[in-house]
Amino acid sequence: MQVNTDSKTTQGQAFYMTLSPNETQNVEVSISNLTGEENVIRIQPSVGSTDGSGQLDVSNVKAKPDVSMKYPFTDMFMGPDTVTLPAHSAKVVPISIKAPEGTFPGLIMGGLVFSSQNLPVSQSSSSRSGKQMKNNVRYAIPVGIRSKGSTQQRVAPDLDLGEPSLISGVFNHPAVTVNVRDIKPAILRHLKGTVNVYQTDSPTNSFRFQTSTLEMAPNSIYAMQIPWGTNSVSAGTYTVEFQFASGERNWHFSRTLIVSPHRAESVNQTSAASHSNWEQYIAIGIVLLFLLVLSVTILVWHRGKARGARNTQ
């Protein structure tokens, strides 16, 4: 896939434009179908977002921007919804990107997402899997837009924080979730975080969580999950201290988390059921491993005995 435009600057796998107010930039994207079957390609714009692992992402067309985003890239995109590619063919797809009416500071981040519109097709009854994706493809091109004029100055990223809540997180383990917000039109790189959670009336009931190498898109939300320190949660009032650092920038937030008896019971029941299932899976795995080792041992012994019998004949 190749992108051509008159005013782009390529950095890594992304390309950046500097546009005047109301300026329309035409972009040509060359798409090739190297397979022997027709493929219908869907073209969708996306806003730059931060995924659940804390990384910048432009491939999620359903991502919602933070309320601080004034000009979403999705409002600037003009182009076809789909393109049909016959087998062994190539097409140049024209796309236009129109800048907002006024100048703006910082960076607007978005993406051009190309995905196969082909639906799963049934295979023959002799096939091992019931369905397959026919001639499937998905590709996202990051796009950055800056404004010409006096407001083209660099903008420093800034953080804000939502209110924490208790959830059943990964593998149904108790976790605290909170929305970390980059509220400025700037990419936040090399972000490190430390979270301390302790029960207000019982400071010994506490745990710490640390993370690093986070990268947030401009004006985006990172749904951060902090695994609970144990498999069970006690009802009560907790203080959650957040410390973030990126280069010379530092942020500190303090939030209160109130866990009701009903909420604690619900999360604990989910965690206990999941933990019990994992214990069963581990037990079954150990038994199967033991049976496998036993079978191999018996097989080796049997072959050795048979070989000894032949040698004595």
N, C-alpha and C positions, 0 to 999 in steps of 0.2 A: 504494500500500500504506500503510495507516494502523495505528498502534499505540496502544491505549488501556490505561491502568493507573492505579490510584489513587495510587501512591507513586513515580512516576518523575520524574526531572529530566532534561530534554532538553538536551544540549550538542552543537551541530552536528548530525550525522546519527546520533548515538548516544543512548541513554538509560540513565540510571543509577538504581539502586535502593539504598535503605538498609533492610536487613532485620534483624529480631531472630533469635536462634537458633531453628531449626526453623520459622520463619515461612514460610507459603506465599503467594506473590503471584500473583494471577490476572491474566493479560494477554490482551487481545483484539486480534487482528490481522485487519484487514479486507483481503480480497484480491478483486480484480476481474479478470474475464476480458473484455477488450474485443474479442476476435476472434469470428469466426463458427464456431469449432470447439471441441469439448470439450478441456479440458486437465487433466491430472492433475499436481498440485503435490506434490512431496516436501518434507517439513519435517524439518530435521536441526539439532541443536545443534553448535557447534564451540567449541574453546578458542581464546583469543587467541594468535596465533603471529606470528613474524617471518619474512617471505618471503625469497627468495634475493636480492632487491635491497635488503634491509635496511629494510623498511617493515612497520608493524603491519598484520596481516591477520586478518580473522575469517571469511573465506569458504571456507577450506580445512577441510573436515570430516574429512580424514585426518591433519591435523597432530597431532603428539605433543607434549605439554607437557614442560617440563624436569622433572627429578626433584624439584626444589625446590617444585613446585606441590602444595599440600596438598589443595586443593578444586577440582577441574576443573569448569568450568561444565557440561560434558556430564553430570555426575552430578546436577545440580540441575534439569535439564529434564524436564518431564512434558507430553506432548501427543501428538496423532495423528501417525502417520508420513506419511500422504498425505491430500490433500483433492482431490476431484473437482469441477471447475468446468464446468458446462455453458456453451455459447456465450452470450455477452452476459449474464453473470450475476456476482453478487458473493456472498461468504460471509464471515461473521465467525467466525474460528477461535479457540477458547479454548485457551490455553496456560498452564501453571502452572510457577512457578519456586520451588523449595523451598530455603531456606537451610540450611547445615550445622548440626549439632547444637550446636556451640560457636561462640563469637565468634572472629573472626579479624582480623588487622591488614591494612591496605592494601586492594588492589583485586583482585577476581576479574574477569577479562575474558573474554568469550566472544561468541558470535554466534548468531543465528537465521538459518539459510540456507534459502531457498525456491528450489527448482529444478524445472524441468519433468522429468517422468518419461517423457514421450513419446519413443519411440525413432525413430531415423532411418527414413524411409520411402523406398522406391524411387520414382523419377519415371518418366515415360514415356520410351520409347526416343529420342524427339526432343529430350529435355532435354540441355543441355550438360553439366551436372554429374550424376554418377550418383546422389547422395543429397542430401537436405536435412534440416534439423532442422524438424520440424513444430511450429509454435506454441511455440517454445522460450523459456524465461525463466529467469533466475537473479538472485537478489537476496539480499543479506546485511545484517542489522541488527545493529550492534554493541550489546552489553549489558554494563554494568559493575555489579558488586555490591559494596557495602560493608556492614560489620557495625555494628549499633547497639551502644552500650555503651562501656566505657572503652578498648577496643582500636581505636576508630575513628580513631586518630591517623594522620597521614600517614606513609608509609614511604618512605624514600629508596631509589632503585634502586641496585643494586650489580652489578658484573661479575665473572665468572670466565671462565677460558679453558681449552679442551681442548688436546689435543696436535695439532700440525700434521702434515699429510701431503702428499705430492706426487701430483697427479692430472693427467689431461688435461681441461682446463677448457673454457671457451667456445670454439667453433670448433676444438676439440682443441689449443688453445694450452696449454703447460705452466702449471700454477698450483699455488699452495699453498692448501690448504683447512684451515680450523680452525673449531671451534664456539665462537662467542662467546655466553656465557650471561648473561642477566639473571636473577639468582637471588633477587630480591626481588619481592613483589607490588606493583609500581609500574611505570608506563610510563616508559621511558627516552627522553627527547626530545632533539632537536638534538645527537645524538652524532656526534663527529668522530673519525676514526682515522688514524693514520700507522703504516705498517709498514716496517721496515728489515730487509732480508735480506742477509746476507753470509756468504761461505764462511770458516769458522773459520781455516783455514791459508792463506787467500788473500783478505785483506780487500778487494782491488781488484775481486774478483768479487762485486759487490753491486748492489742496486737498491732503490728506494723506491716505495711505493704509498701514496696518500692517498685518503681518502673522507670525505664529510660528509653532513649532513642525514639521518642514520640515525635510525630510531625503532623501539624494541623493545617488544614486549608484555610484560606482567608474567610472570615465570617462564617465559621462552621461550628458544629457541635460534636464533641467526642463523648459518647455514652460510656463513661468509665465504670468498670466493675472492680470492686475491691473484695477479694475472697475473704470470708469470715475466718477468724483465727482458729475456730473449732468447728465440729460438725453440728453443734447445737447452739441456739441463741437464747439468752435469758431476756425476759421482758424488762424494760427499764428505760432510762434516759442516758444516751451516750453523747459524748463530745467527739466530733470528727475533725481532726486538724489536717489541713492540706498545705503542703509546701511544694512549689514548682520553681524550676530554674531553667533558664535558657541563656547561655552565654553569661552576660553580666546582669541580666534581668532576673528578678526574683518576685514571687507572689506568695502571699500567705492568706489562707482562708480558714475560718473556724465556723463549723455548722453543728447544729443540734439534731440528733436522730432519736426520735421517740418510738420505741418498739412496744406495741400493745401486747397484752397476753394472748389475744386472739391471733395476732399476726405472727408472734413467735411460735405458737403452737402449729399454725398452718405451715410455716417454712420448715419447722423441725420434723413434722410428719412427712413432708415431701423428701427431705434429706434422708431420714431414716429408711424410708421405703427404697430410695435409690441406693443407699449404702448397703442395705440388705441384699438387693439384687446383685450388686457388684461382688459381695461376699459369696453368693451362690455361684456366680460365674467363675470366680477364682477357685472355689472348691471343685467345681466340675472340671475346670482346666487341670487342676492338680491330679484328680482321679484319672483323667484321660492320659495325662503324661505318664503316670505310674503304669497304666495298662500298656501304653506304647513301649515303655522301657522293659516291662515284663515280657511282652510278646517278642521283642528283639532278643532278649536274653534267652528265652526258650528256643527261639529259632536258631540262634548261634550254638546253643548247647546240643540241639538235635542234629545239626549239620556236623558238629564236631564228633558226636557219637557215631554217626553214620560213616564218617570218614575213617574213624578208628576201627570200626568193624570191617571196612573194606581192606584196610592195611593188614589186619590179622589173618585175612583169608589166604 
